[in-house]
Amino acid sequence: MKAIRVYQFGGPEVMKLEDVPDPKPSAGQVLVRLYAVGVNPVDTYVRSGGYTVNITFPFIPGSDGAGTVEAVDSVKRFKRGDRVYICGTTSGIRTGAYAELAVCAESQVFPLPPNISFPQGAAIGVPYATAYRALFQKAQALPGETVLIHGASGSVGLAATQLAIAHGLTVIGTAGTNEGRGLVKQQGAHLVLDHHSPYYLEKIAAFTDDRGPDVILEMLANVNLAKDLGTIAMRGRIVVIGNRGSIEINPRAAMQREATILGMLMPNAPDRDLASIHAALIAGLSKGSLKPVIKQELPLKDAAKAHELVLQPGAAGKIVLLP
């Protein structure tokens, strides 16, 4: 099969397209033929050596994908030909998803509803699971509450917007480009703002009658966390999903509002929580309330270009690779 392999940490150029032996499933495993692979920012952190994981070189990057079941071993839930999406592979990043075939544990494979394309299926794993866990398992958001989603035009932000709308929350979304803001508005957000504007916090205050949002999903905490603490409602919850550096905050702002700051990383989610997340996602995908937005499709050989694009500002949907 064709696969992207990495032999050393470095920039996007360290990813090489190679011919490697086809993997085979063992007991309790599913072999999936991938027709689309999701590109996530975390993939770039792993490739560059900036993410704390146990690495054995060479490795195949990636965790998300969609395709059909090629073979199973001692698995009853799936059979050859089933349409599926995956969220992880059996050997972690050593035999990841940037390939034509991937071996997954049965618990890492999920039915792909017929109304969802393979590229859309590749956009489910990390983005939608992250958004769901942040909103409902960490922040415990409730219908009728207001959520501020920073960076709402990215893949996690769009997933969070769709999930929040479907659950009866009022959504304030921010994005840095006209294209991104238009996309967030298209998803149903009630207020869409430019987070580069010096006045966007005042607009949030006015929209919420000076109360502030009950929940903030924070994609860039090193830039926004101090402002979040000055914006959140009394007893509000801030969930830190993304961060690229340090920041100085005044804890008194959290004290005054009795605010809660919650951190999360998807690898820390227990299996029981993951099963609950994907059951909810499959239901939303099937009935059409969740619909992944694809920004760009690239051939697998252009993985380096995809890694450059996924970190650029002004996100407006998901980047996927086509093996």
C-alpha positions, 0 to 999 in steps of 0.5 A, a space after each residue: 500500500 501507499 503510506 506517508 512515513 516519518 523517519 525523524 522529527 522536523 518540518 512538513 518535508 520529513 513526510 515521505 510517500 512510500 510503498 509499505 507492506 499491507 497490514 493485516 488485522 489480528 483478533 479483535 481488529 478491523 482492517 479499513 481501506 481508507 478513501 479519505 483521511 482527516 488532517 488535524 493540527 495535532 498531526 503537525 505537533 506530533 510530526 515536529 516533535 512538539 507533542 508528548 507521545 511515545 514515538 518509534 520511527 518510522 511512523 505513519 501520522 494521522 488518526 482520522 479517516 473514512 472508508 470501507 471494511 477490508 477484513 476483520 478478525 474475530 469482530 462481529 459488529 462489522 463485515 467486509 464492505 461496511 462504510 465506516 469512519 475511524 478515530 485512531 488506529 491500533 498501534 497509535 501513530 506507528 501505523 496511523 491513518 495517512 495510508 491506503 489501509 489502516 488496522 483499528 481496534 473494533 472500538 475505534 471504528 464507527 458506522 458511517 451514515 449513508 448521507 455522509 461522504 467519505 471526505 466528510 467521514 474523515 472530518 468527524 473523529 478529532 473535531 467532532 469528538 473534541 467539540 462534543 466532549 468540550 461542550 457536554 462532558 466538560 462544560 455540561 452546557 444546557 439548552 438555553 445557555 449561551 456559548 462563545 466559540 472562539 475560532 468558530 470557522 475551524 473544524 472543531 469550531 464548526 463542529 461545536 457550532 452545529 452541536 450547540 445549535 442542535 442542542 438549543 444553545 445560543 451561539 456566538 462565533 468568532 472568525 478572522 476572515 469574511 469567508 470564515 464568518 460567512 461560513 459560521 453564520 451559515 451554520 446557524 450562529 446567532 452572532 458572528 464577530 471578527 476577533 481581530 476587531 477591537 470592539 468585539 468584546 463590547 458586542 458580546 456584552 451588548 448581545 448578552 445584556 452585559 451578562 456574558 456567555 455561560 460557556 466559552 470554548 477557547 481554541 487559543 488560550 495563550 491569546 484569549 484566556 485573560 479576556 475570557 475571564 473578563 467576559 464570562 458570565 457568573 459561574 460560567 465555564 471556560 474550556 481550553 481546547 487549544 493553546 500555543 504558549 504561556 499567558 499571564 492572568 489575574 486569578 481575581 477575575 475568576 474569583 469575582 465570577 466564580 468561573 471555572 477553567 477546564 482543560 481537556 485533551 482527547 487522549 485523556 477521555 476514557 472509553 466509556 465517554 468515547 462510546 457516548 460521544 460517538 453514539 451521539 455523533 452518529 445520531 446527529 450525522 444520520 438525521 442531518 443536524 451534523 454535517 462536516 464542512 470540507 474546505 479542501 481535498 488533496 492527494 495523499 502525496 501532498 501531505 506536506 502541503 496539507 500540514 502547512 495549510 492546517 496551521 494557517 490562520 483563517 480556517 474555513 472548514 476541514 482539509 482532507 487527504 485522498 489516498 
